[in-house]
């Protein structure tokens, strides 16, 4: 037995509740190593001694390049669980608990019948508290998100002027726009967004700021004048909710503008300012450097001298932004927040922010911008979701750059999904591109078939799909000015739009958020991948990225389908399965 490969971690993504009476347990083992794996579980507080255990065989649910991942779902299950594993490898047999291998169980029964109790040595889940059952808001799990960069989208029905403008304010700040997008423009194009199948908007920052991107916020309580008015935004949220849609807005709380009232006060008053502890690493007197190569006397976001870093561990700062979070929910009825640079912000800040937001709306969603493994932020006390840039990376390497095989792609997706409890993985905001990265269509060398295959995975994999504005119109661009370019309203791209609509419609009709995901087949030589979502319905997706043809008959319930290279990339449905005919 390859003991070094065996792993189980209690109270983690290896042992978690999905409901008060549903519990999932996983165990990792070397690939192809075990010949048997069973779980023994019981009530850790039962009155009998020793504990009465029930047994259930575990099955391999996932595989990657090195490991088999065994899984079992207990339903119903004890609220208080103790458990161990019985592992077999040929003639070898061991009990596995407490992170070690044992030849016998810890209970010792003496000759006179006295039992030396060993229940505390088993693996434990002390009590399934309903407050610890982590589940993202139900509406969010069912959403298809359309991400809009407001300056670049629209200022009228199917129109954007592309004209820059400046809006001076009485406080002396100057708001800028490059392309002229407005809140009213978004409102006037809701029919278009809804026609794609999207039912949730995610807007990049809308608050009063100086630069066109609005990540240097001056005023957290008002809409930027270049985008319109607070009344325009309320009209947008009202119309969205009347349509049964939702809206998520961007919260930038790691840093602010160097012309924000709080930072202005520090510059003006120095150490006498009541805000002197609101910012990181201030050196007095605080000076705003005029040139980019000058070193500021304060910490900044990514060395952007115009964006001083806030001291988010300060309770006053936490209370201020907790009020901001609550304000936009109570006054404008937004449905959640996407939280910028979330991994650089104090974790107690996020706990306080979550409490305030959830008091205002228990169904509000919180999505952190965390590019790496976000396990520490997804324990139920901070975020419900994060932007899943790893999903994008794996799709880039497989569909666009062709740096990995079908095997490698399946293994990466498996490892990504196993990072978190399954319902948490199903709430990750999956994306192919955003305002911070090159357009996926460009990474695909503007190959429609590769983009369509990636988009199919975006909509059919576990997670909430996010579409960046204009993807359905083949927006391209490697650099910031390009991938944030003007929405090409006058270009039709009806073929790609129809593809997007079809895929989203099939997702909504046939897939539930928590449906199982299983890789059925990979063939790296022919670059052929087959995976399945299974719940009330069963959707099977076949993707062929290689040359020549592959025989898909084993995966079509007897139906014949040979996937050959062609330029159409069309969707067809056969025998109840969804099949992508790929190039």
Phi, psi and omega in degrees: 000133177278084187295329182294341181273343185283132181211134167215134180238111178299155179046056179210197174292355175265352181200104188207149175274142171257344174200177182293339179236019179231122184228134181249133178233134180237153173218135178262141177215163178301145184297122179073013188273312186278146172256353177197142178211119180231148176256134172246126185221152179203177178279116184294346180245020181295157186278346182274154176227126357286176181300139174276119182256145167255151181241151178209134179289144176259146181244153175288115180259332182219156174217147167232199186295332188244336193229155163259141178243110179275146181212149173213146177247123178266118181205108001281170181218161175296150175289332179241118191241134163236149188200162173210171182243143171251116185247138180231136173222096185063241181274347181279138176221134180219154165264137182237119176198158181061023179074019183214169181257139184224147177270347178212167180275161187285343180289130181241118180258118182277172186298327181277008178089358179290135181255123170274107189290133179237017187297333181289347182272346178287166170294148189225147157235103195304315181195133178277095177277136181297333178289344181258002176278105187276117177217121175299158180307138185300318181299322182292319180301330182271001189277155162241119190264138173244114186267122183244130169268103197305320183297336190258001193263293186197152169231011177191180179298117180048044183206149172213125185294325185076014183260134177286154176208163178227140181232102178287150179241155179303333181283001178093353178277159183231116178273139184237148173227144180262317187247348171093011180297149183223164174296318178300325177297322177295314180303320184283357180237022179294327176302316180297313182298316180294327180295335177288335185110355178288142180227013177214130175264138166242117180257130168297170197309140179243357186283160181301124182210180183260314182277163184297332184280340176068025174267003174247079193281133177264319185225116183276000185246009180215152176288145178297133183298334176293334180270341182133214185238169174300324179295324176298318182291320177296323177297321179295310182294325178296314180294321178301313183291327175296333178272000183077021181258171180231167180217137177240134179244162188267123178255121183248095188241359176283331184207170178217189178281149175287357173249016174294152182303323182292316180287324175303319181296321179293319178298319185282318189256347180065226184290349177276353182287137176293351181257012185296338178261011180274351186232157185273133167055048177286140170241126185264142358288148180278121182241141176266111182294136182280333183251149183296330184273359177278141181276123180291160177267032180200158177286146182233170168278120174047038178065019175276105187297339180276000183232081178296141182280132179279146177273085187286356173275351179286123180303327178294319177295318179299316181293322180299312184281337170297323177292321176300313181301320181287323185301313185286338175280316183286320185272322186246355173063035174293156186259000178168177184231137163262131194246114188288144177046045189297331183282356177255005184255144179305135184291329176292332173302313182292325178296318179293319180297316180298316180301315182294315182294316182289335173293324179284323180207105181299342180259010178290142181258145177238120184238118182270145170274094177230117186275340184257189174304124188251022186308319185294334181269354188245041179265002179100356181249356178232283186247158172266339189199164168224162175290122190268078180289338175295324176302313179300316182299315181294319176295320178301313185291333181268303187280321187266303185274342180054043179269344179231160181270178175301320176301310183299320179295314180298319180294318180295317179296322177299310181298323179296315182292330182277001177296326190232164167308147191301318182293334176286319176300324181289348179259003180290143181274096181283141182210155173257330176204170182202187180289353184253356186222162179299149178297137182295328179298324176290319178298331178277008184057035179056036176270110183302319185295318179294318179297317182295322178296318178294320180295323177299316177297321179304320184270339185257346178279159171302138182128168180262119183284139177237126180253127177278137186314136175083357175302323181288355177244021174061037174297135180238172177146133177262328184257164187305314182297332182274312185284353170253022187292172182298138175299123184277072186300327185279354177267135188280296183052042185298327182296316181287323177300317179296322177299312179301315179299316181298313183296316180296319179298318180294320177302311184291327184280325191244347186241133169259151188305324185261015176301143178301149173237127183221133171276121181266331185196139168223142176223103184289331181296318179260001183052059183240126184233134176230124173225167189221142166250131185224125174206241173297321175246167176236119180245122180248130183245126180245124181233123180244110181258357184267189179267168177073208182235159173230152179269110183265002185304321180298344184248012185237025178052045178089346177287150182262125173211115174259123182269108182247161180292128175205170186264357188281321182056034186275157176267135170226155178244131182216130176055035176080003180250151174267128184230129176260117175277113190255163177292000000 
